[in-house]
Structures are given as C-alpha cells and as structure tokens.
C-alpha cells in the first residue's frame, strides 16, 4: 500500500457522520483544540439555537444559502462567504433555500465536548 493510499484510508476512517432530523454532520478532522465538520442542512430546516462556553465556530458556505442568526442580527451567506461566531453568543443557522445548505464548520477552543452545547427552545422545531 502506498503512502498516499494509507493517508486516504486514514482520512476515511476519521470521518464520522451523525444524522439529526435537519440534515447531517460529518466529522472531517479533529485535534486537541480544533474540530472540522461538514454540515448539511435540508431546505427549510435549521439547527437548534445554541451557545458554547468553551469554543468559537467559523462557518464557510460551500453550497446553498445560509441564514445565520446571532447577536440579535440576521445575515444571509452565499457560497464562498463565511462568518465567525465567538464563544458565549447565542446562534443558529437556517436553510431558507430549496437546495441543501453545505457548510464547513471549524470549531476552536480548549474544550470541544458535546456537553458544552447549551440549547435554547425554538419557536418551532423541525
């Protein structure tokens, strides 16, 4: 097996996908202070409104349209655009479009555990 084949195999084994009702989250890579995910949000759906005490997030839109809500503001992001969500900020992303929203999420922080996700009640859940 070549060195490149070994790296490809290791990369595939590192991928892990969760399937919440609104889409998918695939872990692409992680290290001690970062995690990189591919997030796909179905048309008309959204992630829960949430906040994190120990990590910030940077979202880059790859395909579709993202409606990002944080700090009391709404912003539309198109492919190749990005936004930064600091720690301790309530935030949410929605897909207002008709095609799947594909984003790359880079999480940075001293603690990246799922128990650092504080979820808030949404007016409607989907």
N, CA, C and O atoms as a printed pandas DataFrame, in Angstrom:
     atom_number atom_name residue_name chain_id  residue_number  x_coord  y_coord  z_coord
0              1         N          UNK        A               1    0.847   -1.178    0.000
1              2        CA          UNK        A               1    0.000    0.000    0.000
2              3         C          UNK        A               1    0.897    1.247    0.000
3              4         O          UNK        A               1    1.827    1.352    0.799
4              5         N          UNK        A               2    0.606    2.179   -0.897
5              6        CA          UNK        A               2    1.417    3.400   -0.979
6              7         C          UNK        A               2    1.101    4.316    0.195
7              8         O          UNK        A               2    0.087    4.162    0.877
8              9         N          UNK        A               3    1.989    5.262    0.409
9             10        CA          UNK        A               3    1.802    6.231    1.496
10            11         C          UNK        A               3    0.519    7.040    1.287
11            12         O          UNK        A               3   -0.198    7.317    2.248
12            13         N          UNK        A               4    0.223    7.422    0.032
13            14        CA          UNK        A               4   -0.989    8.186   -0.262
14            15         C          UNK        A               4   -2.222    7.340    0.023
15            16         O          UNK        A               4   -3.191    7.848    0.589
16            17         N          UNK        A               5   -2.213    6.063   -0.355
17            18        CA          UNK        A               5   -3.348    5.183   -0.076
18            19         C          UNK        A               5   -3.585    5.061    1.420
19            20         O          UNK        A               5   -4.729    5.065    1.876
20            21         N          UNK        A               6   -2.499    4.953    2.187
21            22        CA          UNK        A               6   -2.625    4.875    3.647
22            23         C          UNK        A               6   -3.277    6.136    4.200
23            24         O          UNK        A               6   -4.152    6.059    5.063
24            25         N          UNK        A               7   -2.850    7.306    3.700
25            26        CA          UNK        A               7   -3.427    8.571    4.168
26            27         C          UNK        A               7   -4.898    8.661    3.810
27            28         O          UNK        A               7   -5.706    9.104    4.626
28            29         N          UNK        A               8   -5.268    8.241    2.575
29            30        CA          UNK        A               8   -6.679    8.245    2.175
30            31         C          UNK        A               8   -7.510    7.344    3.078
31            32         O          UNK        A               8   -8.606    7.719    3.495
32            33         N          UNK        A               9   -6.995    6.163    3.379
33            34        CA          UNK        A               9   -7.704    5.222    4.234
34            35         C          UNK        A               9   -7.880    5.802    5.636
35            36         O          UNK        A               9   -8.958    5.697    6.221
36            37         N          UNK        A              10   -6.828    6.410    6.173
37            38        CA          UNK        A              10   -6.913    7.021    7.495
38            39         C          UNK        A              10   -7.929    8.159    7.508
39            40         O          UNK        A              10   -8.672    8.313    8.477
40            41         N          UNK        A              11   -7.969    8.956    6.440
41            42        CA          UNK        A              11   -8.925   10.067    6.357
42            43         C          UNK        A              11  -10.353    9.536    6.337
43            44         O          UNK        A              11  -11.231   10.089    7.000
44            45         N          UNK        A              12  -10.592    8.457    5.575
45            46        CA          UNK        A              12  -11.939    7.881    5.518
46            47         C          UNK        A              12  -12.347    7.312    6.871
47            48         O          UNK        A              12  -13.504    7.443    7.271
48            49         N          UNK        A              13  -11.415    6.685    7.578
49            50        CA          UNK        A              13  -11.731    6.130    8.883
50            51         C          UNK        A              13  -12.002    7.230    9.901
51            52         O          UNK        A              13  -12.748    7.025   10.858
52            53         N          UNK        A              14  -11.391    8.412    9.693
53            54        CA          UNK        A              14  -11.587    9.521   10.624
54            55         C          UNK        A              14  -12.976   10.136   10.479
55            56         O          UNK        A              14  -13.475   10.766   11.411
56            57         N          UNK        A              15  -13.608    9.956    9.308
57            58        CA          UNK        A              15  -14.934   10.532    9.106
58            59         C          UNK        A              15  -15.967    9.802    9.958
59            60         O          UNK        A              15  -15.961    8.575   10.064
60            61         N          UNK        A              16  -16.845   10.584   10.553
61            62        CA          UNK        A              16  -17.935   10.050   11.367
62            63         C          UNK        A              16  -19.141   10.931   11.094
63            64         O          UNK        A              16  -19.036   12.155   11.180
64            65         N          UNK        A              17  -20.286   10.338   10.766
65            66        CA          UNK        A              17  -21.472   11.115   10.395
66            67         C          UNK        A              17  -22.610   10.876   11.367
67            68         O          UNK        A              17  -22.937    9.738   11.704
68            69         N          UNK        A              18  -23.223   12.000   11.821
69            70        CA          UNK        A              18  -24.462   11.969   12.604
70            71         C          UNK        A              18  -25.580   12.457   11.698
71            72         O          UNK        A              18  -25.345   13.261   10.796
72            73         N          UNK        A              19  -26.809   11.971   11.936
73            74        CA          UNK        A              19  -27.957   12.328   11.109
74            75         C          UNK        A              19  -29.107   12.890   11.940
75            76         O          UNK        A              19  -30.104   12.198   12.147
76            77         N          UNK        A              20  -28.990   14.139   12.427
77            78        CA          UNK        A              20  -30.123   14.745   13.118
78            79         C          UNK        A              20  -31.267   14.970   12.117
79            80         O          UNK        A              20  -31.051   14.866   10.910
80            81         N          UNK        A              21  -32.473   15.274   12.598
81            82        CA          UNK        A              21  -33.625   15.434   11.687
82            83         C          UNK        A              21  -33.427   16.515   10.615
83            84         O          UNK        A              21  -34.034   16.440    9.546
84            85         N          UNK        A              22  -32.603   17.496   10.886
85            86        CA          UNK        A              22  -32.431   18.619    9.953
86            87         C          UNK        A              22  -31.370   18.394    8.887
87            88         O          UNK        A              22  -31.264   19.207    7.968
88            89         N          UNK        A              23  -30.566   17.309    8.968
89            90        CA          UNK        A              23  -29.522   17.081    7.964
90            91         C          UNK        A              23  -28.456   16.130    8.434
91            92         O          UNK        A              23  -28.759   15.102    9.041
92            93         N          UNK        A              24  -27.182   16.466    8.154
93            94        CA          UNK        A              24  -26.068   15.612    8.570
94            95         C          UNK        A              24  -24.900   16.457    9.078
95            96         O          UNK        A              24  -24.716   17.608    8.680
96            97         N          UNK        A              25  -24.119   15.848    9.967
97            98        CA          UNK        A              25  -22.869   16.435   10.447
98            99         C          UNK        A              25  -21.809   15.353   10.305
99           100         O          UNK        A              25  -21.913   14.286   10.911
100          101         N          UNK        A              26  -20.781   15.636    9.497
101          102        CA          UNK        A              26  -19.699   14.691    9.287
102          103         C          UNK        A              26  -18.414   15.267    9.849
103          104         O          UNK        A              26  -17.970   16.339    9.435
104          105         N          UNK        A              27  -17.820   14.556   10.789
105          106        CA          UNK        A              27  -16.530   14.943   11.343
106          107         C          UNK        A              27  -15.463   14.645   10.295
107          108         O          UNK        A              27  -15.302   13.500    9.873
108          109         N          UNK        A              28  -14.736   15.679    9.878
109          110        CA          UNK        A              28  -13.694   15.506    8.873
110          111         C          UNK        A              28  -12.320   15.348    9.497
111          112         O          UNK        A              28  -11.503   14.552    9.032
112          113         N          UNK        A              29  -12.069   16.119   10.565
113          114        CA          UNK        A              29  -10.765   16.063   11.223
114          115         C          UNK        A              29  -10.889   16.722   12.586
115          116         O          UNK        A              29  -11.700   17.627   12.780
116          117         N          UNK        A              30  -10.069   16.253   13.537
117          118        CA          UNK        A              30  -10.020   16.926   14.833
118          119         C          UNK        A              30   -8.652   16.775   15.463
119          120         O          UNK        A              30   -7.909   15.832   15.190
120          121         N          UNK        A              31   -8.348   17.737   16.313
121          122        CA          UNK        A              31   -7.110   17.745   17.063
122          123         C          UNK        A              31   -7.419   18.210   18.474
123          124         O          UNK        A              31   -8.589   18.327   18.838
124          125         N          UNK        A              32   -6.402   18.477   19.276
125          126        CA          UNK        A              32   -6.633   18.836   20.676
126          127         C          UNK        A              32   -7.470   20.107   20.868
127          128         O          UNK        A              32   -8.224   20.195   21.837
128          129         N          UNK        A              33   -7.356   21.090   19.970
129          130        CA          UNK        A              33   -8.060   22.359   20.157
130          131         C          UNK        A              33   -8.897   22.769   18.953
131          132         O          UNK        A              33   -9.291   23.930   18.840
132          133         N          UNK        A              34   -9.173   21.823   18.047
133          134        CA          UNK        A              34   -9.994   22.150   16.888
134          135         C          UNK        A              34  -10.753   20.918   16.404
135          136         O          UNK        A              34  -10.378   19.778   16.679
136          137         N          UNK        A              35  -11.838   21.189   15.673
137          138        CA          UNK        A              35  -12.630   20.132   15.027
138          139         C          UNK        A              35  -13.177   20.727   13.737
139          140         O          UNK        A              35  -13.628   21.872   13.718
140          141         N          UNK        A              36  -13.136   19.949   12.658
141          142        CA          UNK        A              36  -13.656   20.401   11.369
142          143         C          UNK        A              36  -14.790   19.464   10.958
143          144         O          UNK        A              36  -14.607   18.251   10.860
144          145         N          UNK        A              37  -15.966   20.048   10.718
145          146        CA          UNK        A              37  -17.157   19.301   10.334
146          147         C          UNK        A              37  -17.677   19.777    8.985
147          148         O          UNK        A              37  -17.529   20.945    8.627
148          149         N          UNK        A              38  -18.290   18.853    8.238
149          150        CA          UNK        A              38  -19.108   19.223    7.079
150          151         C          UNK        A              38  -20.552   19.128    7.554
151          152         O          UNK        A              38  -20.996   18.070    8.001
152          153         N          UNK        A              39  -21.277   20.226    7.456
153          154        CA          UNK        A              39  -22.668   20.277    7.908
154          155         C          UNK        A              39  -23.560   20.461    6.690
155          156         O          UNK        A              39  -23.327   21.345    5.866
156          157         N          UNK        A              40  -24.582   19.622    6.582
157          158        CA          UNK        A              40  -25.578   19.756    5.517
158          159         C          UNK        A              40  -26.926   19.973    6.193
159          160         O          UNK        A              40  -27.362   19.160    7.007
160          161         N          UNK        A              41  -27.586   21.091    5.841
161          162        CA          UNK        A              41  -28.900   21.425    6.392
162          163         C          UNK        A              41  -29.917   21.320    5.258
163          164         O          UNK        A              41  -29.753   21.946    4.211
164          165         N          UNK        A              42  -30.962   20.530    5.471
165          166        CA          UNK        A              42  -32.001   20.336    4.465
166          167         C          UNK        A              42  -32.745   21.650    4.206
167          168         O          UNK        A              42  -32.843   22.492    5.098
168          169         N          UNK        A              43  -33.266   21.825    2.994
169          170        CA          UNK        A              43  -34.055   23.029    2.698
170          171         C          UNK        A              43  -35.209   23.195    3.694
171          172         O          UNK        A              43  -35.920   22.238    4.004
172          173         N          UNK        A              44  -35.381   24.431    4.192
173          174        CA          UNK        A              44  -36.465   24.728    5.127
174          175         C          UNK        A              44  -36.205   24.292    6.554
175          176         O          UNK        A              44  -37.101   24.414    7.390
176          177         N          UNK        A              45  -35.023   23.790    6.873
177          178        CA          UNK        A              45  -34.691   23.326    8.218
178          179         C          UNK        A              45  -33.636   24.217    8.864
179          180         O          UNK        A              45  -33.077   25.101    8.216
180          181         N          UNK        A              46  -33.371   23.978   10.140
181          182        CA          UNK        A              46  -32.360   24.737   10.879
182          183         C          UNK        A              46  -31.794   23.906   12.009
183          184         O          UNK        A              46  -32.418   22.954   12.478
184          185         N          UNK        A              47  -30.586   24.287   12.443
185          186        CA          UNK        A              47  -30.037   23.686   13.650
186          187         C          UNK        A              47  -30.711   24.362   14.835
187          188         O          UNK        A              47  -31.319   25.420   14.676
188          189         N          UNK        A              48  -30.614   23.775   16.005
189          190        CA          UNK        A              48  -31.200   24.392   17.193
190          191         C          UNK        A              48  -30.443   25.670   17.549
191          192         O          UNK        A              48  -29.258   25.806   17.243
192          193         N          UNK        A              49  -31.134   26.597   18.192
193          194        CA          UNK        A              49  -30.478   27.785   18.718
194          195         C          UNK        A              49  -29.615   27.323   19.878
195          196         O          UNK        A              49  -30.093   26.627   20.774
196          197         N          UNK        A              50  -28.338   27.709   19.865
197          198        CA          UNK        A              50  -27.399   27.181   20.857
198          199         C          UNK        A              50  -26.306   28.182   21.193
199          200         O          UNK        A              50  -26.198   29.248   20.587
200          201         N          UNK        A              51  -25.499   27.806   22.178
201          202        CA          UNK        A              51  -24.381   28.618   22.626
202          203         C          UNK        A              51  -23.322   27.665   23.180
203          204         O          UNK        A              51  -23.631   26.547   23.590
204          205         N          UNK        A              52  -22.067   28.126   23.186
205          206        CA          UNK        A              52  -20.967   27.328   23.722
206          207         C          UNK        A              52  -20.109   28.208   24.622
207          208         O          UNK        A              52  -19.797   29.345   24.268
208          209         N          UNK        A              53  -19.727   27.690   25.778
209          210        CA          UNK        A              53  -18.876   28.429   26.709
210          211         C          UNK        A              53  -17.398   28.317   26.377
211          212         O          UNK        A              53  -16.615   29.199   26.727
212          213         N          UNK        A              54  -17.005   27.228   25.697
213          214        CA          UNK        A              54  -15.581   26.940   25.554
214          215         C          UNK        A              54  -15.078   26.869   24.120
215          216         O          UNK        A              54  -13.922   26.512   23.895
216          217         N          UNK        A              55  -15.922   27.200   23.140
217          218        CA          UNK        A              55  -15.445   27.156   21.755
218          219         C          UNK        A              55  -16.120   28.223   20.902
219          220         O          UNK        A              55  -17.247   28.644   21.160
220          221         N          UNK        A              56  -15.385   28.640   19.878
221          222        CA          UNK        A              56  -15.924   29.519   18.851
222          223         C          UNK        A              56  -16.096   28.678   17.592
223          224         O          UNK        A              56  -15.569   27.570   17.494
224          225         N          UNK        A              57  -16.840   29.217   16.632
225          226        CA          UNK        A              57  -17.071   28.496   15.386
226          227         C          UNK        A              57  -16.905   29.444   14.205
227          228         O          UNK        A              57  -17.261   30.620   14.278
228          229         N          UNK        A              58  -16.363   28.914   13.126
229          230        CA          UNK        A              58  -16.230   29.652   11.872
230          231         C          UNK        A              58  -16.933   28.799   10.821
231          232         O          UNK        A              58  -16.586   27.632   10.634
232          233         N          UNK        A              59  -17.919   29.375   10.136
233          234        CA          UNK        A              59  -18.682   28.645    9.124
234          235         C          UNK        A              59  -18.363   29.187    7.745
235          236         O          UNK        A              59  -18.372   30.401    7.541
236          237         N          UNK        A              60  -18.079   28.308    6.796
237          238        CA          UNK        A              60  -17.845   28.660    5.402
238          239         C          UNK        A              60  -18.907   27.953    4.562
239          240         O          UNK        A              60  -19.030   26.730    4.613
240          241         N          UNK        A              61  -19.677   28.728    3.788
241          242        CA          UNK        A              61  -20.721   28.149    2.945
242          243         C          UNK        A              61  -20.088   27.613    1.665
243          244         O          UNK        A              61  -19.370   28.329    0.967
244          245         N          UNK        A              62  -20.364   26.342    1.366
245          246        CA          UNK        A              62  -19.858   25.684    0.164
246          247         C          UNK        A              62  -20.934   25.675   -0.923
247          248         O          UNK        A              62  -20.634   25.909   -2.094
248          249         N          UNK        A              63  -22.190   25.406   -0.541
249          250        CA          UNK        A              63  -23.307   25.364   -1.491
250          251         C          UNK        A              63  -24.578   25.781   -0.771
251          252         O          UNK        A              63  -24.716   25.570    0.434
252          253         N          UNK        A              64  -25.499   26.370   -1.508
253          254        CA          UNK        A              64  -26.766   26.788   -0.925
254          255         C          UNK        A              64  -26.670   28.159   -0.274
255          256         O          UNK        A              64  -25.710   28.901   -0.483
256          257         N          UNK        A              65  -27.684   28.476    0.517
257          258        CA          UNK        A              65  -27.768   29.766    1.211
258          259         C          UNK        A              65  -27.954   29.517    2.696
259          260         O          UNK        A              65  -28.776   28.694    3.099
260          261         N          UNK        A              66  -27.186   30.231    3.510
261          262        CA          UNK        A              66  -27.311   30.127    4.968
262          263         C          UNK        A              66  -27.897   31.416    5.514
263          264         O          UNK        A              66  -27.454   32.510    5.163
264          265         N          UNK        A              67  -28.894   31.278    6.374
265          266        CA          UNK        A              67  -29.406   32.418    7.137
266          267         C          UNK        A              67  -28.858   32.234    8.547
267          268         O          UNK        A              67  -29.276   31.336    9.277
268          269         N          UNK        A              68  -27.923   33.094    8.916
269          270        CA          UNK        A              68  -27.244   32.994   10.199
270          271         C          UNK        A              68  -27.839   34.031   11.141
271          272         O          UNK        A              68  -27.974   35.203   10.791
272          273         N          UNK        A              69  -28.193   33.581   12.342
273          274        CA          UNK        A              69  -28.779   34.473   13.336
274          275         C          UNK        A              69  -27.901   34.421   14.584
275          276         O          UNK        A              69  -27.768   33.370   15.211
276          277         N          UNK        A              70  -27.303   35.553   14.943
277          278        CA          UNK        A              70  -26.567   35.659   16.200
278          279         C          UNK        A              70  -26.387   37.124   16.551
279          280         O          UNK        A              70  -26.371   37.997   15.684
280          281         N          UNK        A              71  -26.252   37.371   17.854
281          282        CA          UNK        A              71  -26.066   38.735   18.345
282          283         C          UNK        A              71  -27.229   39.641   17.956
283          284         O          UNK        A              71  -27.039   40.840   17.751
284          285         N          UNK        A              72  -28.436   39.073   17.854
285          286        CA          UNK        A              72  -29.615   39.856   17.510
286          287         C          UNK        A              72  -29.682   40.269   16.055
287          288         O          UNK        A              72  -30.532   41.083   15.694
288          289         N          UNK        A              73  -28.821   39.742   15.211
289          290        CA          UNK        A              73  -28.798   40.105   13.798
290          291         C          UNK        A              73  -28.983   38.881   12.920
291          292         O          UNK        A              73  -28.626   37.768   13.304
292          293         N          UNK        A              74  -29.545   39.098   11.736
293          294        CA          UNK        A              74  -29.670   38.052   10.727
294          295         C          UNK        A              74  -28.792   38.432    9.545
295          296         O          UNK        A              74  -28.701   39.599    9.164
296          297         N          UNK        A              75  -28.144   37.413    8.970
297          298        CA          UNK        A              75  -27.260   37.662    7.840
298          299         C          UNK        A              75  -27.410   36.499    6.864
299          300         O          UNK        A              75  -27.440   35.343    7.286
300          301         N          UNK        A              76  -27.505   36.787    5.565
301          302        CA          UNK        A              76  -27.526   35.748    4.542
302          303         C          UNK        A              76  -26.120   35.540    4.027
303          304         O          UNK        A              76  -25.412   36.499    3.721
304          305         N          UNK        A              77  -25.717   34.282    3.931
305          306        CA          UNK        A              77  -24.409   33.930    3.393
306          307         C          UNK        A              77  -24.601   33.058    2.157
307          308         O          UNK        A              77  -25.413   32.133    2.155
308          309         N          UNK        A              78  -23.849   33.363    1.117
309          310        CA          UNK        A              78  -23.867   32.609   -0.128
310          311         C          UNK        A              78  -22.571   31.813   -0.242
311          312         O          UNK        A              78  -21.660   32.008    0.563
312          313         N          UNK        A              79  -22.472   30.909   -1.240
313          314        CA          UNK        A              79  -21.240   30.136   -1.382
314          315         C          UNK        A              79  -19.998   31.032   -1.412
315          316         O          UNK        A              79  -20.004   32.113   -2.002
316          317         N          UNK        A              80  -18.947   30.559   -0.767
317          318        CA          UNK        A              80  -17.646   31.212   -0.613
318          319         C          UNK        A              80  -17.655   32.294    0.463
319          320         O          UNK        A              80  -16.615   32.900    0.723
320          321         N          UNK        A              81  -18.798   32.552    1.095
321          322        CA          UNK        A              81  -18.839   33.528    2.187
322          323         C          UNK        A              81  -18.764   32.789    3.515
323          324         O          UNK        A              81  -19.059   31.598    3.603
324          325         N          UNK        A              82  -18.357   33.534    4.556
325          326        CA          UNK        A              82  -18.182   32.903    5.863
326          327         C          UNK        A              82  -18.568   33.867    6.970
327          328         O          UNK        A              82  -18.749   35.064    6.748
328          329         N          UNK        A              83  -18.689   33.307    8.177
329          330        CA          UNK        A              83  -18.921   34.126    9.365
330          331         C          UNK        A              83  -18.241   33.467   10.554
331          332         O          UNK        A              83  -17.967   32.267   10.549
332          333         N          UNK        A              84  -17.979   34.268   11.559
333          334        CA          UNK        A              84  -17.330   33.821   12.788
334          335         C          UNK        A              84  -18.311   34.002   13.933
335          336         O          UNK        A              84  -18.899   35.072   14.087
336          337         N          UNK        A              85  -18.492   32.958   14.739
337          338        CA          UNK        A              85  -19.372   33.014   15.909
338          339         C          UNK        A              85  -18.499   32.853   17.153
339          340         O          UNK        A              85  -17.997   31.760   17.414
340          341         N          UNK        A              86  -18.311   33.933   17.928
341          342        CA          UNK        A              86  -17.477   33.851   19.128
342          343         C          UNK        A              86  -18.121   32.984   20.219
343          344         O          UNK        A              86  -19.307   32.662   20.154
344          345         N          UNK        A              87  -17.320   32.617   21.215
345          346        CA          UNK        A              87  -17.848   31.905   22.388
346          347         C          UNK        A              87  -18.915   32.757   23.068
347          348         O          UNK        A              87  -18.908   33.982   22.953
348          349         N          UNK        A              88  -19.825   32.105   23.772
349          350        CA          UNK        A              88  -20.841   32.761   24.605
350          351         C          UNK        A              88  -21.834   33.598   23.820
351          352         O          UNK        A              88  -22.424   34.523   24.379
352          353         N          UNK        A              89  -22.039   33.304   22.544
353          354        CA          UNK        A              89  -23.007   34.011   21.714
354          355         C          UNK        A              89  -24.078   33.018   21.269
355          356         O          UNK        A              89  -23.768   31.970   20.701
356          357         N          UNK        A              90  -25.333   33.354   21.530
357          358        CA          UNK        A              90  -26.455   32.521   21.090
358          359         C          UNK        A              90  -26.521   32.598   19.561
359          360         O          UNK        A              90  -26.497   33.690   18.994
360          361         N          UNK        A              91  -26.605   31.437   18.890
361          362        CA          UNK        A              91  -26.574   31.419   17.432
362          363         C          UNK        A              91  -27.390   30.277   16.846
363          364         O          UNK        A              91  -27.720   29.300   17.517
364          365         N          UNK        A              92  -27.706   30.444   15.551
365          366        CA          UNK        A              92  -28.468   29.436   14.831
366          367         C          UNK        A              92  -28.222   29.638   13.341
367          368         O          UNK        A              92  -27.971   30.759   12.898
368          369         N          UNK        A              93  -28.291   28.569   12.577
369          370        CA          UNK        A              93  -28.207   28.666   11.117
370          371         C          UNK        A              93  -29.413   27.957   10.523
371          372         O          UNK        A              93  -29.813   26.884   10.977
372          373         N          UNK        A              94  -29.985   28.582    9.495
373          374        CA          UNK        A              94  -31.163   28.047    8.805
374          375         C          UNK        A              94  -30.844   27.908    7.320
375          376         O          UNK        A              94  -29.950   28.573    6.794
376          377         N          UNK        A              95  -31.589   27.035    6.661
377          378        CA          UNK        A              95  -31.515   26.927    5.207
378          379         C          UNK        A              95  -32.831   27.441    4.638
379          380         O          UNK        A              95  -33.819   26.706    4.604
380          381         N          UNK        A              96  -32.856   28.711    4.184
381          382        CA          UNK        A              96  -34.093   29.262    3.623
382          383         C          UNK        A              96  -34.283   28.889    2.152
383          384         O          UNK        A              96  -35.302   29.242    1.559
384          385         N          UNK        A              97  -33.327   28.188    1.558
385          386        CA          UNK        A              97  -33.361   27.893    0.132
386          387         C          UNK        A              97  -34.075   26.605   -0.214
387          388         O          UNK        A              97  -34.726   25.985    0.628
388          389         N          UNK        A              98  -33.940   26.208   -1.491
389          390        CA          UNK        A              98  -34.592   24.998   -1.995
390          391         C          UNK        A              98  -33.598   23.882   -2.290
391          392         O          UNK        A              98  -33.998   22.783   -2.674
392          393         N          UNK        A              99  -32.292   24.156   -2.113
393          394        CA          UNK        A              99  -31.271   23.111   -2.258
394          395         C          UNK        A              99  -30.574   22.947   -0.911
395          396         O          UNK        A              99  -30.620   23.858   -0.084
396          397         N          UNK        A             100  -29.929   21.805   -0.674
397          398        CA          UNK        A             100  -29.233   21.611    0.601
398          399         C          UNK        A             100  -28.158   22.678    0.829
399          400         O          UNK        A             100  -27.441   23.069   -0.092
400          401         N          UNK        A             101  -28.067   23.134    2.074
401          402        CA          UNK        A             101  -27.003   24.035    2.509
402          403         C          UNK        A             101  -25.825   23.169    2.942
403          404         O          UNK        A             101  -25.975   22.294    3.795
404          405         N          UNK        A             102  -24.662   23.409    2.362
405          406        CA          UNK        A             102  -23.446   22.673    2.731
406          407         C          UNK        A             102  -22.460   23.685    3.292
407          408         O          UNK        A             102  -22.117   24.664    2.629
408          409         N          UNK        A             103  -22.006   23.443    4.520
409          410        CA          UNK        A             103  -21.055   24.338    5.180
410          411         C          UNK        A             103  -19.899   23.524    5.737
411          412         O          UNK        A             103  -20.040   22.347    6.067
412          413         N          UNK        A             104  -18.755   24.182    5.832
413          414        CA          UNK        A             104  -17.634   23.637    6.587
414          415         C          UNK        A             104  -17.585   24.440    7.882
415          416         O          UNK        A             104  -17.571   25.670    7.861
416          417         N          UNK        A             105  -17.559   23.733    9.003
417          418        CA          UNK        A             105  -17.517   24.363   10.320
418          419         C          UNK        A             105  -16.167   24.058   10.955
419          420         O          UNK        A             105  -15.755   22.902   11.055
420          421         N          UNK        A             106  -15.490   25.119   11.381
421          422        CA          UNK        A             106  -14.239   24.949   12.118
422          423         C          UNK        A             106  -14.496   25.390   13.545
423          424         O          UNK        A             106  -14.788   26.560   13.795
424          425         N          UNK        A             107  -14.388   24.456   14.485
425          426        CA          UNK        A             107  -14.555   24.762   15.911
426          427         C          UNK        A             107  -13.166   24.925   16.523
427          428         O          UNK        A             107  -12.267   24.126   16.264
428          429         N          UNK        A             108  -13.001   25.971   17.339
429          430        CA          UNK        A             108  -11.747   26.190   18.055
430          431         C          UNK        A             108  -12.050   26.416   19.523
431          432         O          UNK        A             108  -13.001   27.121   19.861
432          433         N          UNK        A             109  -11.249   25.825   20.398
433          434        CA          UNK        A             109  -11.414   26.065   21.822
434          435         C          UNK        A             109  -10.654   25.053   22.649
435          436         O          UNK        A             109  -10.141   24.057   22.139
436          437         N          UNK        A             110  -10.595   25.331   23.932
437          438        CA          UNK        A             110   -9.882   24.434   24.839
438          439         C          UNK        A             110  -10.692   23.190   25.175
439          440         O          UNK        A             110  -10.137   22.187   25.624
440          441         N          UNK        A             111  -12.030   23.255   24.953
441          442        CA          UNK        A             111  -12.878   22.099   25.208
442          443         C          UNK        A             111  -13.931   22.030   24.113
443          444         O          UNK        A             111  -14.640   23.008   23.875
444          445         N          UNK        A             112  -14.046   20.873   23.437
445          446        CA          UNK        A             112  -14.949   20.730   22.298
446          447         C          UNK        A             112  -16.038   19.681   22.520
447          448         O          UNK        A             112  -16.711   19.279   21.571
448          449         N          UNK        A             113  -16.217   19.233   23.771
449          450        CA          UNK        A             113  -17.203   18.193   24.055
450          451         C          UNK        A             113  -18.630   18.633   23.776
451          452         O          UNK        A             113  -18.966   19.812   23.887
452          453         N          UNK        A             114  -19.474   17.655   23.407
453          454        CA          UNK        A             114  -20.882   17.955   23.122
454          455         C          UNK        A             114  -21.635   18.465   24.347
455          456         O          UNK        A             114  -22.679   19.101   24.204
456          457         N          UNK        A             115  -21.119   18.197   25.553
457          458        CA          UNK        A             115  -21.810   18.702   26.748
458          459         C          UNK        A             115  -21.565   20.201   26.956
459          460         O          UNK        A             115  -22.039   20.766   27.941
460          461         N          UNK        A             116  -20.840   20.844   26.054
461          462        CA          UNK        A             116  -20.671   22.296   26.082
462          463         C          UNK        A             116  -21.695   22.989   25.170
463          464         O          UNK        A             116  -21.625   24.201   24.970
464          465         N          UNK        A             117  -22.638   22.226   24.622
465          466        CA          UNK        A             117  -23.688   22.807   23.783
466          467         C          UNK        A             117  -24.883   23.131   24.679
467          468         O          UNK        A             117  -25.513   22.230   25.233
468          469         N          UNK        A             118  -25.187   24.414   24.816
469          470        CA          UNK        A             118  -26.368   24.867   25.558
470          471         C          UNK        A             118  -27.440   25.125   24.503
471          472         O          UNK        A             118  -27.283   26.017   23.670
472          473         N          UNK        A             119  -28.531   24.352   24.529
473          474        CA          UNK        A             119  -29.604   24.506   23.532
474          475         C          UNK        A             119  -30.738   25.332   24.116
475          476         O          UNK        A             119  -31.076   25.204   25.293
476          477         N          UNK        A             120  -31.318   26.180   23.278
477          478        CA          UNK        A             120  -32.438   27.021   23.666
478          479         C          UNK        A             120  -33.694   26.582   22.920
479          480         O          UNK        A             120  -33.611   26.064   21.806
480          481         N          UNK        A             121  -34.851   26.788   23.534
481          482        CA          UNK        A             121  -36.123   26.454   22.898
482          483         C          UNK        A             121  -36.310   27.321   21.661
483          484         O          UNK        A             121  -36.096   28.532   21.715
484          485         N          UNK        A             122  -36.702   26.722   20.560
485          486        CA          UNK        A             122  -37.025   27.462   19.346
486          487         C          UNK        A             122  -38.531   27.602   19.243
487          488         O          UNK        A             122  -39.271   26.761   19.754
488          489         N          UNK        A             123  -38.992   28.656   18.589
489          490        CA          UNK        A             123  -40.420   28.866   18.424
490          491         C          UNK        A             123  -41.046   27.675   17.720
491          492         O          UNK        A             123  -42.155   27.255   18.052
492          493         N          UNK        A             124  -40.319   27.132   16.737
493          494        CA          UNK        A             124  -40.770   25.924   16.053
494          495         C          UNK        A             124  -39.568   25.040   15.882
495          496         O          UNK        A             124  -38.476   25.530   15.594
496          497         N          UNK        A             125  -39.737   23.781   16.048
497          498        CA          UNK        A             125  -38.640   22.822   15.850
498          499         C          UNK        A             125  -38.912   22.028   14.598
499          500         O          UNK        A             125  -40.048   21.640   14.328
500          501         N          UNK        A             126  -37.859   21.787   13.830
501          502        CA          UNK        A             126  -38.010   20.914   12.663
502          503         C          UNK        A             126  -36.723   20.182   12.398
503          504         O          UNK        A             126  -36.644   19.395   11.455
